[in-house]
Amino acid sequence: MARYDVVVVGSGFGGAITAFRYAAAGLRVLVLERGLAIPDAELRQSQAPDDAFRVYTRYQSTYLGGQSGDTGLDVLSGTVLGGGSVVYSGASLRAPSFVFDRVGADGERLWPAGLDRRALDDHYATVEANLPVTQLRWQADPAEAWRQVPRRGSVWARAMAQAGRTVLPIPQAVADCVHCGWCNTGCRFGAKRDLSKSYLPAAVELGATVRAGVEVLHVQRVLDRWLVLGAERRGPGPLDLGPEITLAEADEVILAGGAIASTLLLMRSGIANPHLGRHISGNADLPLGAFLPEPVDGYQGVAMDTVSFDWLRPETSGEHAADKFIVITQHMLPLASLVLGHGGSMAPDGWGLARKHAYKDYGRHFLGLAVIGLDEQEGSIDGPEIHLVDGVRLLPLRYPVAAGTRAVWDRARTVLREVVEGVGGTFVDLARELANPQTAHPLGGARMGADRSRGVVDPDGRVFGAPGLSVLDGAIVPSALAVNPSLTIAALVERAMARRVAELDRPDAARITPAEVLAGARPPGPARPAAVPVPPPTTRPPAGAPAPDPAGGSITTTTPTTPGVAPSSHGGGVPSPDSPAPPVRAASEPLAHAPATLPTSASGGAVTGPGSAEPAAGAAAPGPDGAVAASGPGIERLPATGAPSSVGWGAAAAGALGALGLRLLRRKDEVAAATATHEETDR
């Protein structure tokens, strides 16, 4: 074991950027990732049960929220080296300006003074160039056909135009996409620009050490340093965790494991703050869909391809008060739509023959519609997680849906039903089939604030009252963003790291790019020091377990990514230092942007289709907020209690298992009733 300057917990948008910037400043950096390092070639894209199980247990984690009798929030998160960037859609949007001016129930601004869209724009641009982000087009040059919006986006644009609405191609973190449609299970073709293609390998090239398959359980302050305690993970199940050991010692620890994981880690580590675990947002995620008369070929194309900002407005009263959401067209969501309960508004009777008829043309005519908006940050975590089975954890995450959130969802259902039925389609309310609201964009839990009375961390992510401990991921975002949050999280981290490396008198570390490092460039400054040896932990790993790495530019995983398949020579899903650098988008190329105030055009839809020209006159131009559409930060919470007692664990387990049991019994009763009703028609 070695003592590091910085230990980063997590390797997603927060962790990878933090590790890269600190390594560029010459610090000894260790990255610990709970998930495994999975090379692109080992990713699986199919509906085969074994492949589906692999995705949902090895690449992703699901938190089932709520307690008996409560509405919970179910959360999907990435659990793999590269974090959520490996399994996200690639949609890269900047948050609209008015989001940063939102106020809480006390009438106070949620975001700290000085943190707004203007303060983040330069950092948005940095991330967009480093990934890079590319603007999709209605019609692309033959040499860049992958940039063309697929058929489903064009069909939807025509439907929206008929309703007097506007649709724009979305900015995407992809390059040379093959349009297979499986972005959310990891891109086996290397086309999605996840962090294993940029920030992570660049951090390793600068000397950072990355260890995958290691779960951090809690951190502890001892004299002048932090102890990071956890265990080696041999697989995704609750029994696959080794004995607890001291993983590392560090002067500074950065938690970047995602909004839920980082919040839980603070709670387990005894951090006391009235806002910890509170003010959690699901970003008002609402899964909807449609069967359209015109074929959409929903299985083909990037995961998300178009966006409409027509219902994203700043008014807090009047007819547009609930217009606080965007609409994104996405792939056909095969698992979500085929495995969930009944058909909701798709048909009066969603079981049996009616369902079979409705879904007979599913692949060709079904269009996924993702609504992302502003909720009231009404979620709260009231106890510890319980690791139930592979990839699934129960969590007392309460989410009593606020009136404002419900108004946003109702408005989205109403206007999208009108658009769909206006072209003779059938509106599908997938959200009605969920036992709980569900999000892939959790925010908050350790929100930023001006001081401890307003948040858990300061605007640079430093935990109040815990010197040397920070959070830099979605947990610090103080409000919903109404757009996919990845780009805003990354911009917030770039901003914080620019300020931090300036404090180290290394501003050059904030300017160098991952592409430059991977091409052989190095930031000027002192040579990287060697790791400082420290005494071994009192509890050792079991016999045969790998020893912790010394500091010094390496990536390891504690277990083969697939039984019988050894990790790749460069440590899994991260390219080796001699891999070609990703292409960089031309700085002059604009990206579609979320509007700052009102939509650019209230009517004037974009009329497009395969082989058509650019959107017709009247279609929205990029909004006044700048060159790209975006996301943002937010939160608050109740007192932490440290390590839970056995009574606390038991009560939480009983409540969570009770909620799960009621959910399963309810589903069993529905299935039995539907089966009895349709026994004859199904024969």
DOVOLO-425357 format. One record per residue (C-alpha): residue in one letter; x, y, z; chain. Coordinates in steps of 0.001 Angstrom, whole numbers, always signed. Example, Ala and Ser with C-alpha at 12.3 -4.5 7.8 and 13.67 -1.06 7.14 Angstrom:
<recs>
 type       u       v       w mol
    A  +12300   -4500   +7800   A
    S  +13670   -1060   +7140   A
</recs>
This chain:
<recs>
 type       u       v       w mol
    M      +0      +0      +0   A
    A   +1168   +3536    -728   A
    R    +184   +6948    +492   A
    Y   -1187   +9214   -2223   A
    D   -1753  +12910   -2505   A
    V   -5276  +12271   -3756   A
    V   -7587   +9251   -3835   A
    V  -10524   +9590   -6236   A
    V  -13489   +7275   -5617   A
    G  -15259   +6712   -8937   A
    S  -14207   +7015  -12574   A
    G  -17161   +8722  -14274   A
    F  -17598  +12353  -15274   A
    G  -16499  +13589  -11861   A
    G  -13723  +11116  -11105   A
    A  -12005  +10924  -14492   A
    I  -11734  +14702  -14901   A
    T  -10524  +15155  -11314   A
    A   -7868  +12465  -11721   A
    F   -6632  +13946  -14999   A
    R   -6323  +17506  -13701   A
    Y   -4589  +16521  -10458   A
    A   -2211  +14186  -12321   A
    A   -1430  +17030  -14728   A
    A    -542  +19141  -11680   A
    G   +2028  +16537  -10637   A
    L    +118  +14939   -7745   A
    R    +175  +11254   -6855   A
    V   -3339  +10093   -7790   A
    L   -5172   +6809   -7181   A
    V   -8593   +6115   -8757   A
    L  -10765   +3420   -7168   A
    E  -13729   +2089   -9180   A
    R  -16340    -373   -7892   A
    G  -17105   -1654  -11381   A
    L  -14861   -3693  -13618   A
    A  -12694   -2671  -16543   A
    I  -14548   -4039  -19556   A
    P  -12945   -3708  -23001   A
    D  -15202   -2520  -25808   A
    A  -14938   -5893  -27546   A
    E  -16455   -7646  -24507   A
    L  -19565   -5458  -24419   A
    R  -22726   -7252  -25490   A
    Q  -25613   -5928  -27562   A
    S  -28501   -8364  -27894   A
    Q  -31804   -9332  -26307   A
    A  -30499  -12767  -25328   A
    P  -31245  -13357  -21613   A
    D  -27601  -14000  -20752   A
    D  -26481  -10755  -22400   A
    A  -29279   -8752  -20793   A
    F  -28386  -10174  -17389   A
    R  -24753   -9296  -17978   A
    V  -25580   -5689  -18810   A
    Y  -27851   -5113  -15837   A
    T  -25538   -6749  -13301   A
    R  -22026   -6015  -14528   A
    Y  -22241   -2616  -16260   A
    Q  -25102   -1024  -14328   A
    S  -26561    -867  -10825   A
    T  -30211    -361   -9968   A
    Y  -31339   +1203   -6699   A
    L  -34944    +288   -5879   A
    G  -36218   +3188   -3811   A
    G  -38967   +3648   -1240   A
    Q  -40210   +1984   +1903   A
    S  -43434    +146   +2619   A
    G  -46318   +2430   +1741   A
    D  -44118   +5204    +336   A
    T  -43465   +6365   -3211   A
    G  -39814   +5772   -3951   A
    L  -37459   +6707   -6756   A
    D  -35753   +3896   -8677   A
    V  -32301   +4890   -9894   A
    L  -30220   +3442  -12738   A
    S  -26465   +4086  -12592   A
    G  -23293   +2975  -14350   A
    T  -21010    +542  -12512   A
    V  -18003     +21  -14757   A
    L  -14629   +1649  -15335   A
    G  -15620   +4955  -16938   A
    G  -18791   +5139  -14846   A
    G  -21999   +6407  -16377   A
    S  -20173   +7565  -19505   A
    V  -19956   +3940  -20664   A
    V  -23708   +3299  -20490   A
    Y  -25200   +6743  -21123   A
    S  -26827   +7830  -24369   A
    G  -24126  +10335  -25350   A
    A  -26582  +13263  -25518   A
    S  -24616  +16346  -24426   A
    L  -26709  +19414  -23579   A
    R  -25959  +22588  -21653   A
    A  -28470  +23615  -18990   A
    P  -30627  +26678  -19789   A
    S  -29780  +29907  -17977   A
    F  -32979  +30180  -15940   A
    V  -32292  +26856  -14197   A
    F  -29469  +28503  -12249   A
    D  -31897  +31132  -10897   A
    R  -34307  +28662   -9287   A
    V  -35262  +29239   -5670   A
    G  -36163  +26792   -2923   A
    A  -39180  +26651    -615   A
    D  -37544  +29320   +1561   A
    G  -37346  +31732   -1384   A
    E  -33541  +31585   -1469   A
    R  -31600  +30899   -4662   A
    L  -30566  +27218   -4816   A
    W  -27272  +27840   -6621   A
    P  -24459  +29674   -4818   A
    A  -23853  +33263   -5876   A
    G  -21621  +33536   -8927   A
    L  -22473  +30071  -10248   A
    D  -24613  +30436  -13331   A
    R  -24659  +29577  -17010   A
    R  -22210  +32348  -17896   A
    A  -19722  +31111  -15269   A
    L  -19883  +27611  -16766   A
    D  -19883  +28339  -20502   A
    D  -16097  +28224  -20920   A
    H  -15983  +24947  -18983   A
    Y  -18820  +23510  -21079   A
    A  -16726  +24320  -24139   A
    T  -13692  +22608  -22620   A
    V  -15596  +19367  -22051   A
    E  -17232  +19501  -25484   A
    A  -13808  +19758  -27112   A
    N  -12175  +17103  -24932   A
    L  -14742  +14325  -25344   A
    P  -15438  +15567  -28115   A
    V  -19112  +16426  -28715   A
    T  -20385  +16515  -32303   A
    Q  -23548  +18126  -33645   A
    L  -25811  +15669  -35490   A
    R  -27329  +16963  -38732   A
    W  -30523  +16531  -40699   A
    Q  -28434  +15894  -43772   A
    A  -24757  +14941  -43556   A
    D  -22018  +14670  -46137   A
    P  -21594  +11089  -47437   A
    A  -18162  +10940  -45775   A
    E  -19843  +11649  -42426   A
    A  -23097   +9748  -42881   A
    W  -22971   +8687  -39219   A
    R  -23782  +12301  -38266   A
    Q  -27171  +12221  -39997   A
    V  -30273  +11999  -37812   A
    P  -31764   +8514  -38313   A
    R  -35197   +7911  -39740   A
    R  -37059   +7983  -36415   A
    G  -35904  +11555  -35683   A
    S  -36994  +12802  -39084   A
    V  -40406  +11128  -38819   A
    W  -40913  +12737  -35413   A
    A  -39824  +16132  -36750   A
    R  -42552  +15952  -39397   A
    A  -45140  +15002  -36763   A
    M  -44060  +17907  -34586   A
    A  -44089  +20312  -37549   A
    Q  -47688  +19330  -38257   A
    A  -48471  +20435  -34687   A
    G  -46550  +23691  -35192   A
    R  -43637  +22556  -33047   A
    T  -39861  +22555  -33503   A
    V  -37259  +19770  -33352   A
    L  -33457  +20054  -33547   A
    P  -30711  +17460  -34081   A
    I  -29007  +16761  -30745   A
    P  -25315  +17223  -29873   A
    Q  -23785  +13772  -29356   A
    A  -20527  +12484  -27866   A
    V  -20040  +10022  -30718   A
    A  -17723   +9652  -33698   A
    D  -18004   +7231  -36633   A
    C  -21211   +5774  -35188   A
    V  -22483   +2585  -36868   A
    H  -26106   +3356  -35800   A
    C  -26626     +22  -34036   A
    G  -28813   +1683  -31368   A
    W  -27211     -14  -28344   A
    C  -25469   +3030  -26830   A
    N  -26940   +2436  -23370   A
    T  -25340    -972  -22982   A
    G  -21866    +284  -23909   A
    C  -20519    +782  -27420   A
    R  -18545   -2243  -28573   A
    F  -17449    -332  -31678   A
    G  -15665   +2392  -29726   A
    A  -17763   +5111  -31361   A
    K  -19176   +6633  -28187   A
    R  -16679   +9048  -26674   A
    D  -16858   +7768  -23113   A
    L  -14204   +8759  -20585   A
    S  -12120   +5656  -21260   A
    K  -11273   +7322  -24594   A
    S  -10055  +10638  -23178   A
    Y   -9656  +11752  -19579   A
    L   -8950   +8345  -17974   A
    P   -6127   +7125  -20261   A
    A   -4634  +10626  -20222   A
    A   -4595  +10544  -16400   A
    V   -2828   +7178  -16513   A
    E    -322   +8518  -19022   A
    L    +482  +11266  -16518   A
    G   +1124   +8734  -13765   A
    A   -2263   +8135  -12122   A
    T   -3051   +4626  -10891   A
    V   -6504   +3207  -11610   A
    R   -7858    +160   -9804   A
    A  -11136   -1377  -10948   A
    G  -13200   -3895   -8995   A
    V  -12665   -2178   -5629   A
    E  -15599    -983   -3503   A
    V  -14979   +1823   -1015   A
    L  -17116   +1340   +2102   A
    H  -16195   +4397   +4167   A
    V  -13439   +6939   +4782   A
    Q  -11917   +7970   +8099   A
    R   -9827  +10935   +9197   A
    V   -6721   +9950  +11219   A
    L   -4417  +12792  +12286   A
    D   -3196  +14485   +9097   A
    R   -4499  +11992   +6553   A
    W   -7542  +10103   +5332   A
    L   -7867   +6321   +5412   A
    V   -9900   +4812   +2567   A
    L  -11466   +1534   +3672   A
    G  -13166    -983   +1441   A
    A  -12855   -4369    -174   A
    E  -11931   -6121   -3380   A
    R  -14971   -7044   -5453   A
    R  -14922  -10477   -7111   A
    G  -18268  -10081   -8845   A
    P  -21506   -8046   -8834   A
    G  -23320   -9946   -6063   A
    P  -23703   -9212   -2336   A
    L  -21493  -12196   -1456   A
    D  -18737  -11233   -3899   A
    L  -17114   -8715   -1574   A
    G  -13854   -9564    +147   A
    P  -12929   -8627   +3733   A
    E  -12644   -4963   +4629   A
    I   -9115   -3587   +4390   A
    T   -7416    -218   +4290   A
    L   -7174    +409    +560   A
    A   -5088   +3570    +676   A
    E   -4023   +6609   +2674   A
    A   -4230  +10096   +1232   A
    D   -3958  +13770   +2007   A
    E   -7207  +14344    +123   A
    V  -10148  +12134    -869   A
    I  -12550  +13068   -3688   A
    L  -15864  +11193   -3817   A
    A  -17090  +10899   -7394   A
    G  -19078   +7673   -7506   A
    G  -22350   +9263   -8589   A
    A  -25101  +11125   -6725   A
    I  -26448   +8149   -4789   A
    A  -23186   +6298   -4106   A
    S  -21317   +9408   -2940   A
    T  -24186  +10467    -677   A
    L  -24303   +7011    +928   A
    L  -20537   +6998   +1364   A
    L  -20677  +10319   +3234   A
    M  -23441   +8950   +5454   A
    R  -21501   +5757   +6212   A
    S  -18448   +7869   +7038   A
    G  -20288   +9774   +9762   A
    I  -20495  +13168   +8059   A
    A  -23141  +15170   +9903   A
    N  -24989  +17834   +7954   A
    P  -28709  +18726   +7916   A
    H  -28723  +18647   +4105   A
    L  -26994  +15289   +3600   A
    G  -29263  +12797   +1845   A
    R  -31888  +15464   +1122   A
    H  -32951  +17475   -1938   A
    I  -32491  +14546   -4350   A
    S  -33775  +15086   -7878   A
    G  -34787  +12584  -10515   A
    N  -34518  +15355  -13137   A
    A  -38233  +14785  -13769   A
    D  -37416  +11814  -16038   A
    L  -40583  +10472  -17674   A
    P  -40456   +7561  -20179   A
    L  -43111   +7827  -22895   A
    G  -43489   +6485  -26418   A
    A  -45658   +6236  -29505   A
    F  -46676   +3905  -32290   A
    L  -46598   +6053  -35431   A
    P  -48252   +5159  -38765   A
    E  -45061   +5946  -40683   A
    P  -42215   +3446  -40119   A
    V  -39575   +4853  -37759   A
    D  -37127   +1913  -37554   A
    G  -36668   +2665  -33869   A
    Y  -33891    +117  -33433   A
    Q  -31517   +2015  -35741   A
    G  -29405   +5080  -35002   A
    V  -27750   +6654  -31967   A
    A  -29619   +6216  -28689   A
    M  -30886   +9826  -28697   A
    D  -31055  +11853  -31884   A
    T  -33348  +14897  -31671   A
    V  -34472  +17356  -29004   A
    S  -37285  +19875  -28693   A
    F  -37006  +22859  -26344   A
    D  -40508  +24129  -27138   A
    W  -41799  +23322  -23641   A
    L  -38788  +24615  -21710   A
    R  -39759  +28080  -20465   A
    P  -38835  +30208  -17431   A
    E  -42309  +31432  -16422   A
    T  -43358  +30382  -12919   A
    S  -47035  +31260  -13347   A
    G  -49630  +31409  -16087   A
    E  -50255  +29017  -18958   A
    H  -46573  +28117  -19343   A
    A  -45839  +27464  -15651   A
    A  -45603  +23703  -16246   A
    D  -43532  +24073  -19437   A
    K  -40357  +22908  -17725   A
    F  -39199  +19992  -19856   A
    I  -37521  +18918  -23072   A
    V  -38480  +16019  -25345   A
    I  -35841  +13702  -26837   A
    T  -36419  +10967  -29389   A
    Q  -34658   +7757  -28506   A
    H  -34277   +4122  -29474   A
    M  -37128   +1678  -28962   A
    L  -36222    +627  -25384   A
    P  -36808   -3092  -25971   A
    L  -36413   -4315  -22391   A
    A  -38315   -1437  -20796   A
    S  -41276   -1808  -23129   A
    L  -41547   -5577  -23437   A
    V  -40873   -6661  -19855   A
    L  -42870   -4018  -17967   A
    G  -46484   -4528  -16911   A
    H  -49443   -3550  -19061   A
    G  -49733   -1164  -21973   A
    G  -51118   +1806  -20054   A
    S  -52857   +4106  -22501   A
    M  -51549   +2044  -25396   A
    A  -54707     -66  -25302   A
    P  -57780    -361  -23046   A
    D  -56591   -3833  -22145   A
    G  -52834   -4204  -22127   A
    W  -52645   -7946  -21680   A
    G  -53209  -10947  -23924   A
    L  -54218  -10602  -27547   A
    A  -54564   -6810  -27386   A
    R  -50942   -6467  -26371   A
    K  -49788   -8905  -29044   A
    H  -51560   -6960  -31780   A
    A  -50262   -3640  -30500   A
    Y  -46672   -4821  -30497   A
    K  -46622   -6796  -33747   A
    D  -44908   -3882  -35546   A
    Y  -42920   -2764  -32525   A
    G  -39518   -2639  -34205   A
    R  -40653    -606  -37196   A
    H  -43259   +1734  -35707   A
    F  -42449   +2304  -32034   A
    L  -40734   +5565  -31069   A
    G  -39249   +6215  -27633   A
    L  -39884   +9690  -26207   A
    A  -37757  +10762  -23240   A
    V  -39060  +13671  -21190   A
    I  -36477  +15387  -18954   A
    G  -37502  +18344  -16836   A
    L  -37561  +20184  -13532   A
    D  -38820  +18504  -10387   A
    E  -38812  +19936   -6853   A
    Q  -35792  +17958   -5571   A
    E  -38227  +16146   -3279   A
    G  -36209  +12942   -2768   A
    S  -34522  +11921    +505   A
    I  -32506   +8931   +1719   A
    D  -33567   +7761   +5177   A
    G  -31165   +4892   +5814   A
    P  -28524   +2541   +4390   A
    E  -28665    +536   +1186   A
    I  -29093   -3229   +1184   A
    H  -27330   -5173   -1569   A
    L  -30069   -7623   -2524   A
    V  -28893   -9529   -5616   A
    D  -26483   -9006   -8497   A
    G  -26753   -5429   -9683   A
    V  -29757   -4572   -7466   A
    R  -29685   -2650   -4191   A
    L  -32650   -1691   -2030   A
    L  -32589   +1857    -750   A
    P  -34985   +3823   +1500   A
    L  -35086   +6658   -1030   A
    R  -38425   +8422    -575   A
    Y  -39816  +10524   -3406   A
    P  -43214  +12021   -2497   A
    V  -44041  +13519   -5873   A
    A  -44578  +17264   -5449   A
    A  -47452  +19119   -7090   A
    G  -45039  +21024   -9336   A
    T  -43393  +17811  -10552   A
    R  -46744  +16200  -11261   A
    A  -47854  +19287  -13189   A
    V  -44770  +19015  -15427   A
    W  -45464  +15326  -16095   A
    D  -49176  +15917  -16773   A
    R  -48370  +18728  -19183   A
    A  -45858  +16528  -21047   A
    R  -48407  +13717  -21357   A
    T  -51072  +16081  -22649   A
    V  -49052  +17869  -25316   A
    L  -47269  +14751  -26588   A
    R  -50526  +12794  -26809   A
    E  -51887  +15633  -28971   A
    V  -48868  +15499  -31280   A
    V  -48993  +11702  -31623   A
    E  -52734  +11420  -32135   A
    G  -52608  +14362  -34542   A
    V  -50760  +12165  -37062   A
    G  -52912   +9100  -36393   A
    G  -50529   +7457  -33933   A
    T  -51081   +5763  -30576   A
    F  -49617   +7409  -27475   A
    V  -47879   +5033  -25029   A
    D  -47487   +6016  -21381   A
    L  -44623   +3783  -20309   A
    A  -44324   +5597  -16973   A
    R  -47744   +4264  -15931   A
    E  -46253    +767  -15967   A
    L  -43635   +1550  -13321   A
    A  -44162    +809   -9631   A
    N  -42068   +3894   -8831   A
    P  -40867   +6910  -10781   A
    Q  -37532   +6007  -12368   A
    T  -34480   +8059  -13284   A
    A  -31145   +7592  -14987   A
    H  -30188  +11169  -14003   A
    P  -30086  +11384  -10187   A
    L  -28853  +14681   -8773   A
    G  -28331  +16034   -5281   A
    G  -27929  +14389   -1903   A
    A  -24849  +16453    -982   A
    R  -25745  +19761   -2559   A
    M  -23423  +22737   -2798   A
    G  -24098  +25908    -866   A
    A  -22480  +29106    +322   A
    D  -22041  +27617   +3814   A
    R  -23126  +24690   +5977   A
    S  -26563  +26211   +6527   A
    R  -27202  +25949   +2774   A
    G  -25407  +22789   +1694   A
    V  -23011  +19923   +2312   A
    V  -20147  +21211    +149   A
    D  -18884  +24563   -1072   A
    P  -19014  +25497   -4794   A
    D  -15680  +23702   -5341   A
    G  -16962  +20475   -3768   A
    R  -15184  +20682    -370   A
    V  -17220  +19133   +2454   A
    F  -17955  +21631   +5216   A
    G  -16262  +20635   +8473   A
    A  -14152  +17854   +6910   A
    P  -10822  +19242   +5632   A
    G   -9400  +17164   +2796   A
    L  -12737  +15529   +1883   A
    S  -14643  +16586   -1243   A
    V  -17482  +15522   -3544   A
    L  -17282  +16189   -7277   A
    D  -20158  +14509   -9100   A
    G  -23933  +14813   -9508   A
    A  -24478  +14746   -5744   A
    I  -23437  +18407   -5443   A
    V  -25899  +19708   -8052   A
    P  -28491  +21790   -6144   A
    S  -31409  +21589   -8576   A
    A  -32850  +19625  -11441   A
    L  -31452  +20683  -14818   A
    A  -34177  +19831  -17374   A
    V  -31499  +18321  -19648   A
    N  -29208  +15282  -19531   A
    P  -26833  +16214  -16677   A
    S  -23519  +14688  -17807   A
    L  -22187  +17819  -19511   A
    T  -23076  +20098  -16593   A
    I  -21500  +17745  -14049   A
    A  -18351  +17667  -16162   A
    A  -18333  +21477  -16534   A
    L  -18766  +21946  -12769   A
    V  -15821  +19619  -12147   A
    E  -13652  +21367  -14752   A
    R  -14455  +24690  -13069   A
    A  -13624  +23368   -9601   A
    M  -10398  +21751  -10802   A
    A   -9260  +24926  -12583   A
    R   -9575  +26741   -9268   A
    R   -7881  +23941   -7324   A
    V   -4829  +23578   -9571   A
    A   -4484  +27380   -9580   A
    E   -4210  +27155   -5774   A
    L   -1325  +24710   -6349   A
    D    +302  +27295   -8618   A
    R    -226  +24960  -11583   A
    P   -2737  +26764  -13836   A
    D   -1159  +24964  -16803   A
    A   -2748  +21746  -15514   A
    A   -6186  +23192  -16295   A
    R   -5262  +24060  -19896   A
    I   -3691  +20893  -21277   A
    T   -6121  +18544  -23046   A
    P   -6388  +14759  -22881   A
    A   -5741  +14563  -26636   A
    E   -2488  +16495  -26232   A
    V   -1328  +14196  -23434   A
    L   -2185  +11063  -25420   A
    A    -208  +12535  -28321   A
    G   +2860  +12884  -26084   A
    A   +2610  +16418  -24686   A
    R   +3254  +17091  -21009   A
    P   +2348  +20095  -18865   A
    P   +5336  +22141  -17727   A
    G   +6182  +21896  -14054   A
    P   +8018  +19724  -11529   A
    A   +8479  +16039  -12158   A
    R   +5945  +13709  -10594   A
    P   +7162  +12490   -7164   A
    A   +7191   +8847   -6198   A
    A   +4486   +7413   -3958   A
    V   +5229   +7464    -249   A
    P   +5313   +3958   +1299   A
    V   +3168   +3464   +4400   A
    P   +2788    +497   +6763   A
    P    +601   -2341   +5453   A
    P   -3036   -2635   +6611   A
    T   -3748   -4613   +9751   A
    T   -6296   -6716   +7854   A
    R   -4821   -8289   +4738   A
    P   -6557   -9497   +1570   A
    P   -7285  -13224   +1362   A
    A   -4634  -15512     -21   A
    G   -4318  -15165   -3763   A
    A   -5846  -11682   -3899   A
    P   -3739   -9166   -5826   A
    A   -1726   -6697   -3816   A
    P   -2646   -3030   -4137   A
    D    -776   -1252   -6907   A
    P   +2044   +1145   -6223   A
    A   +1391   +4623   -7484   A
    G   +2547   +5063  -10998   A
    G    +497   +5065  -14136   A
    S   -1360   +1787  -14323   A
    I   -4810    +273  -14612   A
    T   -5714   -3005  -12967   A
    T   -8848   -4982  -12329   A
    T   -9249   -7438   -9500   A
    T  -11064  -10049  -11545   A
    P  -11295  -11077  -15206   A
    T  -14108   -9216  -16884   A
    T  -15598  -12450  -18204   A
    P  -15046  -15988  -16876   A
    G  -12233  -17446  -18896   A
    V  -11360  -14137  -20542   A
    A   -8371  -12203  -19219   A
    P   -8458   -8412  -19055   A
    S   -6955   -6629  -22019   A
    S   -3264   -5821  -21934   A
    H   -3948   -2170  -21275   A
    G   -6214   -2797  -18307   A
    G   -9679   -3267  -19754   A
    G  -11770    -595  -21420   A
    V   -9146   +2155  -21381   A
    P   -7013   +2584  -24514   A
    S   -3295   +2196  -24101   A
    P   -1167   +5331  -24251   A
    D    -292   +4679  -27874   A
    S   -3940   +4482  -28939   A
    P   -4889   +7181  -31457   A
    A   -6269  +10329  -29900   A
    P   -9989  +11015  -30523   A
    P  -10860  +13545  -33191   A
    V  -11510  +17038  -31896   A
    R  -14551  +18944  -33102   A
    A  -13744  +22191  -34832   A
    A  -14144  +25034  -32354   A
    S  -16194  +27023  -34845   A
    E  -18851  +24346  -35293   A
    P  -21965  +25300  -33276   A
    L  -23985  +22820  -31272   A
    A  -27753  +22955  -30771   A
    H  -28502  +24930  -27618   A
    A  -31113  +25101  -24903   A
    P  -32757  +28549  -24982   A
    A  -32083  +31014  -22177   A
    T  -35621  +32303  -22020   A
    L  -38480  +31637  -24424   A
    P  -38190  +29124  -27270   A
    T  -36791  +30777  -30389   A
    S  -39910  +29828  -32314   A
    A  -43310  +29082  -30792   A
    S  -44598  +27474  -33951   A
    G  -42597  +26768  -37110   A
    G  -41717  +23077  -36986   A
    A  -38694  +21514  -38576   A
    V  -39843  +19632  -41664   A
    T  -37299  +16975  -42454   A
    G  -36832  +13400  -43501   A
    P  -34317  +10997  -44943   A
    G  -32674  +12802  -47821   A
    S  -34442  +16070  -47059   A
    A  -32819  +19458  -46742   A
    E  -32047  +21283  -43515   A
    P  -35099  +22289  -41408   A
    A  -37481  +24582  -43216   A
    A  -37780  +28294  -42592   A
    G  -39338  +28942  -39211   A
    A  -37480  +26138  -37489   A
    A  -35624  +27135  -34353   A
    A  -32059  +28341  -34656   A
    P  -29593  +27711  -31843   A
    G  -30870  +29581  -28803   A
    P  -29327  +32696  -27257   A
    D  -27550  +30734  -24537   A
    G  -24660  +29857  -26831   A
    A  -23268  +27014  -28834   A
    V  -24641  +23835  -27181   A
    A  -27627  +22522  -25212   A
    A  -26811  +21661  -21571   A
    S  -27339  +20376  -17993   A
    G  -26647  +21500  -14318   A
    P  -26144  +21029  -10385   A
    G  -28217  +20912   -7079   A
    I  -29346  +19751   -3352   A
    E  -29890  +19448    +646   A
    R  -30293  +16866   +3584   A
    L  -30831  +15470   +7197   A
    P  -28271  +14633   +9916   A
    A  -25930  +11761   +9199   A
    T  -25640   +9098  +11844   A
    G  -22411   +7399  +10831   A
    A  -22220   +3629  +10605   A
    P  -25744   +2208  +11046   A
    S  -26471     +54  +14072   A
    S  -27707   -3511  +13692   A
    V  -31181   -2283  +14681   A
    G  -31015    +382  +11941   A
    W  -29936   -2148   +9324   A
    G  -32670   -4559  +10385   A
    A  -35389   -1945  +10261   A
    A  -34212    -679   +6888   A
    A  -34015   -4216   +5544   A
    A  -37507   -5036   +6757   A
    G  -38919   -1866   +5238   A
    A  -37140   -2291   +1901   A
    L  -37934   -5984   +1604   A
    G  -41534   -5241   +2557   A
    A  -41781   -2660    -218   A
    L  -40277   -5091   -2718   A
    G  -42594   -7849   -1541   A
    L  -45685   -5685   -1915   A
    R  -44529   -4671   -5371   A
    L  -44030   -8288   -6449   A
    L  -47339   -9417   -4925   A
    R  -49147   -6592   -6715   A
    R  -47561   -7621  -10014   A
    K  -48398  -11312   -9347   A
    D  -52066  -10428   -8716   A
    E  -52228   -8327  -11897   A
    V  -50708  -11111  -13962   A
    A  -53086  -13699  -12496   A
    A  -56150  -11555  -13121   A
    A  -55097  -10701  -16671   A
    T  -54299  -14325  -17451   A
    A  -57703  -15490  -16235   A
    T  -59495  -12799  -18230   A
    H  -57694  -13611  -21479   A
    E  -57327  -17340  -21162   A
    E  -59652  -17981  -24086   A
    T  -58551  -15161  -26393   A
    D  -54919  -16199  -26166   A
    R  -55486  -19745  -27340   A
</recs>
